[in-house]
Amino acid sequence: MYKVNIQTKKSEILKTGDFNNPTFSADGKFILFSRDKKVWELNTWINNIYLLELSTLKELKIGNAYSAQWGQ
């Protein structure tokens, strides 16, 4: 996951790994994203949902779902 300054066009790596559907919070302090996880006993995939706090780059797993989005 990269952060890109659109004025200078410089990029910075925030995190490495797999990230799906990242979206910023309204205040720009967090990114909501998911990671796929195989559930072997069910022979299916689920998404682990995470918050990434941009000031500390700490991840917090908040649950499992097929998709996630910010509320109003």
Residue pairs with C-beta under 8 A, 6 or more apart in sequence:
1 13
1 14
1 15
1 16
1 17
1 19
1 22
1 31
1 33
1 52
2 11
2 12
2 13
2 14
3 11
3 12
3 14
4 10
4 11
4 12
5 11
5 12
14 52
14 54
14 57
15 52
15 57
15 59
17 35
18 35
18 36
19 33
19 34
19 35
20 33
20 34
20 35
20 36
20 47
21 33
21 34
21 67
21 68
22 31
22 32
22 33
22 52
23 31
23 32
23 33
23 69
23 70
24 30
24 31
25 31
25 32
25 70
26 70
28 54
29 53
29 54
29 55
30 51
30 52
30 53
30 54
31 51
31 52
31 54
32 49
32 50
32 51
32 52
32 68
32 69
32 70
33 49
33 50
33 52
34 47
34 48
34 49
34 50
34 65
34 67
34 68
35 47
35 48
35 50
36 45
36 46
36 47
36 48
37 45
37 46
37 47
37 48
37 64
38 44
38 45
39 45
39 46
46 64
46 65
46 66
47 64
47 65
47 66
47 67
47 68
48 61
48 63
48 64
49 61
49 62
49 63
49 64
49 65
49 68
50 59
50 60
50 61
50 62
51 59
51 60
51 62
52 58
52 59
53 60
